[in-house]
Amino acid sequence: MLIARLIADTTNLETRLDAFAADLAGKGVALASAGLLDGAGDVVEIATPSDDMAALRAALDAHFHPSDAIIATAPFAVPHLFVSDMDSTMIGQECIDELADFAGIKHHIAAITERAMQGELDFEGALRERVMLLRDLSAGAIAECLSTRITPMPGARVLVETLKSRGCRTVLVTGGFHQFADPVAEMLGFERVVGNRLEIVDDVLTGDLVGPITDSGVKRTVLRQEAAELGENVVTLATGDGANDIPMIAEATYGVAYHAKPKARDAANGWIDRGDLTSVLKLLGVPEKDWVGR
């Protein structure tokens, strides 16, 4: 069976659910139940005995877009492990693009970033190309960028701290840089950081990286390894927004695409298209009175 929870415009909800049910029936999919989730405010829960994920997604988008939603194959539970991307997911910026602004080449680097996020470019090649363009930039630009440009996504700290309060392990894994990710993780409450590292010599960026590349494969591996360390039957949550996050999102119990690129959204079984990161807590059934970090 499939269980969908969503947050959407609930005006004329009964009429919209009737149209939704008729749409599913036309695809040969029965509806077991549909209505507001008890005690969850505006969260709608829909259950079907079918396993036709594509039909359910299409009907949700047709009748409730834009929405925040997660589709599960078992009853919902608070995850034991949360692994998240950083740029444009936990923070509102792409760090390399903002850093490039200090070098006067933001427009050029941002165009490469966008193509990489859309899955149009090889991630490692695009990363190394952009980092090389930052060669000779003063390392002081990183501290200034952090203090003046980098801001958390709405609800980010509440999501992380609330999950931690319920025993969830939290990991920030990014194709960006430790020089940004470490302070962001401390600000938001993440327990571990995995990412790339800019090479700095004599307080100047060399245009190179130190150590192995954190790419999409590494993100998925981190999720798998962290889950294995927690034991059997681990429920996992992953959030991200770009093509580099797809393997991690697809691997998770709840893979949530946050205001994401189309390819990432298509690969996920959850998406946030209208709200902030606290929507994830609502969809998981965590009462607002229990939220932490506000």
C-alpha positions as CSV (number, residue, x, y, z in Angstrom):
1,M,0.0,0.0,0.0
2,L,0.9,3.6,-0.2
3,I,0.3,6.4,2.3
4,A,0.6,10.0,1.3
5,R,0.6,13.0,3.6
6,L,0.4,16.4,2.1
7,I,0.0,20.1,3.0
8,A,-1.8,22.0,0.3
9,D,-4.7,24.4,-0.3
10,T,-7.6,22.7,1.4
11,T,-10.3,25.0,0.1
12,N,-13.3,22.9,-0.9
13,L,-11.3,19.9,0.3
14,E,-14.1,17.4,-0.1
15,T,-14.8,18.4,-3.7
16,R,-11.0,18.2,-4.5
17,L,-10.7,14.8,-2.9
18,D,-13.6,13.5,-4.9
19,A,-11.9,14.7,-8.1
20,F,-8.7,13.2,-6.9
21,A,-10.3,9.9,-6.3
22,A,-12.0,9.9,-9.7
23,D,-8.7,10.6,-11.3
24,L,-7.1,7.6,-9.5
25,A,-10.0,5.4,-10.4
26,G,-9.5,6.2,-14.0
27,K,-6.0,4.9,-13.7
28,G,-7.2,1.7,-12.0
29,V,-6.1,2.8,-8.5
30,A,-8.5,2.4,-5.6
31,L,-8.6,4.9,-2.7
32,A,-8.8,3.3,0.8
33,S,-9.1,6.6,2.8
34,A,-8.6,10.3,2.5
35,G,-9.1,13.2,4.9
36,L,-7.4,15.5,7.4
37,L,-5.0,13.8,9.7
38,D,-6.2,13.9,13.3
39,G,-4.5,16.5,15.4
40,A,-2.2,17.6,12.6
41,G,-4.0,20.8,11.5
42,D,-3.8,21.1,7.7
43,V,-2.1,17.8,6.9
44,V,-4.1,15.5,4.6
45,E,-3.5,11.8,4.7
46,I,-4.4,9.6,1.8
47,A,-4.1,5.8,1.7
48,T,-4.4,3.4,-1.3
49,P,-3.9,-0.4,-1.5
50,S,-2.1,0.1,-4.7
51,D,1.7,0.4,-5.2
52,D,1.4,2.6,-8.2
53,M,3.6,5.5,-7.1
54,A,3.6,7.2,-10.5
55,A,-0.2,7.3,-10.6
56,L,-0.5,8.7,-7.1
57,R,2.2,11.4,-7.7
58,A,0.5,12.5,-10.9
59,A,-2.9,12.8,-9.2
60,L,-1.5,14.7,-6.3
61,D,0.2,17.2,-8.6
62,A,-2.9,17.5,-10.8
63,H,-5.2,18.3,-7.9
64,F,-3.1,19.7,-5.1
65,H,-0.1,21.5,-6.7
66,P,1.7,23.2,-5.1
67,S,2.0,21.0,-2.1
68,D,4.4,19.7,0.5
69,A,4.1,15.9,0.6
70,I,5.7,12.6,1.5
71,I,4.6,9.2,0.1
72,A,5.4,6.2,2.2
73,T,5.1,2.5,1.8
74,A,4.6,1.8,5.6
75,P,3.1,3.8,8.5
76,F,5.0,7.0,9.2
77,A,7.7,7.2,11.9
78,V,10.2,9.7,13.1
79,P,13.5,8.9,11.4
80,H,16.5,7.5,13.2
81,L,18.9,9.2,10.8
82,F,18.7,12.5,8.9
83,V,21.2,13.3,6.2
84,S,21.0,16.6,4.3
85,D,22.5,18.7,1.6
86,M,23.6,22.2,2.6
87,D,23.5,24.7,-0.3
88,S,19.9,25.8,-1.2
89,T,18.6,23.2,1.2
90,M,19.8,24.0,4.8
91,I,21.0,27.5,3.7
92,G,19.5,29.8,1.2
93,Q,22.6,30.3,-0.9
94,E,25.1,28.4,-3.1
95,C,28.3,29.2,-1.2
96,I,30.6,29.0,-4.2
97,D,28.5,31.4,-6.1
98,E,28.6,33.9,-3.2
99,L,32.3,33.5,-2.8
100,A,32.7,34.1,-6.6
101,D,31.1,37.5,-6.1
102,F,34.1,38.6,-4.1
103,A,36.2,37.6,-7.2
104,G,33.9,39.5,-9.5
105,I,32.9,36.4,-11.4
106,K,29.6,35.4,-9.8
107,H,27.6,35.4,-13.0
108,H,30.0,33.1,-14.7
109,I,30.3,30.6,-11.8
110,A,26.6,30.7,-11.0
111,A,25.8,29.6,-14.6
112,I,28.1,26.5,-14.2
113,T,26.5,25.8,-10.8
114,E,23.0,25.9,-12.2
115,R,23.9,23.4,-15.0
116,A,25.5,21.1,-12.5
117,M,22.5,21.2,-10.2
118,Q,20.3,20.4,-13.2
119,G,22.4,17.4,-13.9
120,E,23.7,18.7,-17.2
121,L,27.4,18.7,-16.2
122,D,29.7,16.2,-14.5
123,F,29.8,17.2,-10.9
124,E,33.5,16.8,-10.2
125,G,34.6,18.5,-13.4
126,A,32.2,21.4,-12.8
127,L,33.4,21.7,-9.2
128,R,37.1,21.8,-10.1
129,E,36.5,24.3,-12.9
130,R,34.7,26.7,-10.5
131,V,37.3,26.3,-7.8
132,M,40.1,27.0,-10.2
133,L,38.4,30.3,-11.1
134,L,38.7,31.3,-7.5
135,R,42.5,31.0,-7.5
136,D,44.3,33.9,-5.8
137,L,41.2,35.0,-3.9
138,S,42.0,35.9,-0.3
139,A,40.8,33.4,2.3
140,G,39.4,36.4,4.2
141,A,36.6,36.4,1.7
142,I,35.3,33.2,3.2
143,A,34.8,34.7,6.7
144,E,33.2,37.8,5.2
145,C,30.9,35.7,3.0
146,L,29.8,33.6,6.0
147,S,29.0,36.7,8.1
148,T,27.3,38.8,5.4
149,R,25.8,36.4,2.8
150,I,25.0,33.0,4.3
151,T,21.7,32.6,6.0
152,P,19.8,29.4,7.2
153,M,16.7,28.3,5.4
154,P,13.5,29.0,7.4
155,G,12.9,26.1,9.7
156,A,16.3,24.5,9.3
157,R,17.4,24.7,12.9
158,V,13.9,23.7,14.2
159,L,14.0,20.6,11.9
160,V,17.5,19.6,13.0
161,E,17.1,20.2,16.7
162,T,13.6,18.6,16.9
163,L,14.8,15.5,15.2
164,K,17.8,15.3,17.5
165,S,15.5,15.7,20.5
166,R,13.8,12.5,19.4
167,G,17.0,10.6,19.1
168,C,17.7,11.1,15.4
169,R,21.3,11.2,14.2
170,T,22.0,14.3,12.0
171,V,24.6,14.6,9.3
172,L,25.3,17.5,6.9
173,V,26.8,16.1,3.6
174,T,27.7,18.6,0.9
175,G,29.4,19.0,-2.4
176,G,30.4,22.4,-1.0
177,F,33.2,23.2,1.4
178,H,34.1,22.5,5.0
179,Q,35.1,26.1,5.4
180,F,31.4,26.9,5.1
181,A,29.8,23.7,6.2
182,D,31.5,23.4,9.5
183,P,30.2,26.7,10.9
184,V,26.8,26.1,9.3
185,A,26.6,22.7,11.0
186,E,27.4,24.3,14.3
187,M,24.8,27.0,13.8
188,L,22.1,24.5,12.9
189,G,23.0,21.6,15.2
190,F,24.3,18.9,12.9
191,E,26.5,16.3,14.6
192,R,28.7,15.4,11.6
193,V,29.9,17.1,8.5
194,V,31.1,15.5,5.2
195,G,32.2,17.8,2.4
196,N,35.0,19.1,0.2
197,R,37.9,21.3,1.4
198,L,39.3,24.3,-0.4
199,E,43.1,24.4,-0.5
200,I,44.5,27.6,1.1
201,V,48.2,28.5,1.2
202,D,49.5,31.7,2.7
203,D,45.9,32.9,3.2
204,V,45.1,32.6,-0.5
205,L,42.9,30.1,-2.4
206,T,45.1,28.0,-4.7
207,G,42.3,27.0,-7.0
208,D,42.6,23.4,-5.9
209,L,40.9,21.1,-3.4
210,V,42.4,19.0,-0.6
211,G,41.4,15.3,-0.4
212,P,38.8,13.2,-2.2
213,I,35.7,14.7,-3.7
214,T,32.3,14.5,-2.0
215,D,29.9,13.8,-4.9
216,S,26.6,12.1,-5.3
217,G,28.0,8.7,-4.7
218,V,29.7,9.7,-1.4
219,K,26.4,11.2,-0.3
220,R,24.6,7.9,-0.8
221,T,27.5,6.0,0.9
222,V,27.4,8.3,3.9
223,L,23.7,7.6,4.3
224,R,24.2,3.8,4.0
225,Q,27.1,3.7,6.4
226,E,25.4,5.8,9.0
227,A,22.3,3.8,8.8
228,A,24.2,0.5,9.1
229,E,25.9,1.8,12.3
230,L,22.5,2.4,13.8
231,G,21.4,-1.3,13.3
232,E,18.5,-2.9,11.6
233,N,15.1,-1.5,10.4
234,V,16.5,2.1,10.4
235,V,14.2,4.8,9.1
236,T,16.1,7.4,7.2
237,L,15.4,10.9,6.0
238,A,17.3,12.8,3.3
239,T,16.8,16.3,2.0
240,G,18.3,18.0,-1.0
241,D,17.6,20.1,-4.1
242,G,19.8,19.1,-7.0
243,A,21.0,16.3,-9.2
244,N,23.9,15.7,-6.9
245,D,21.5,14.7,-4.2
246,I,19.5,12.1,-6.2
247,P,21.3,8.9,-5.1
248,M,21.0,10.0,-1.5
249,I,17.3,11.0,-1.8
250,A,16.4,7.8,-3.6
251,E,18.2,5.7,-1.0
252,A,16.3,7.2,2.0
253,T,13.1,6.0,3.5
254,Y,11.8,9.5,3.2
255,G,13.7,11.3,0.4
256,V,12.5,14.9,0.3
257,A,13.3,17.3,-2.5
258,Y,13.3,20.8,-1.1
259,H,12.2,23.5,-3.6
260,A,14.2,21.3,-6.0
261,K,15.3,21.0,-9.5
262,P,12.9,18.8,-11.6
263,K,15.2,15.8,-11.8
264,A,15.7,15.7,-8.0
265,R,11.9,16.1,-7.4
266,D,11.2,13.3,-9.8
267,A,13.6,11.0,-7.9
268,A,12.1,11.7,-4.5
269,N,9.2,10.3,-2.6
270,G,8.6,13.6,-0.9
271,W,8.8,17.2,-1.8
272,I,8.5,20.7,-0.3
273,D,7.2,23.1,-2.9
274,R,5.3,25.6,-0.9
275,G,6.4,25.7,2.8
276,D,9.6,25.8,4.7
277,L,11.6,23.0,6.3
278,T,9.2,22.7,9.3
279,S,6.7,21.1,6.8
280,V,8.8,17.9,7.1
281,L,8.0,17.8,10.8
282,K,4.3,18.3,10.1
283,L,4.3,15.5,7.5
284,L,6.1,13.2,9.9
285,G,3.4,13.9,12.5
286,V,5.5,15.7,15.1
287,P,3.2,18.1,16.9
288,E,4.2,21.8,16.8
289,K,4.2,22.0,20.6
290,D,7.1,19.5,20.5
291,W,9.3,21.5,18.1
292,V,12.7,22.6,19.4
293,G,15.1,25.3,18.4
294,R,12.7,28.2,17.7
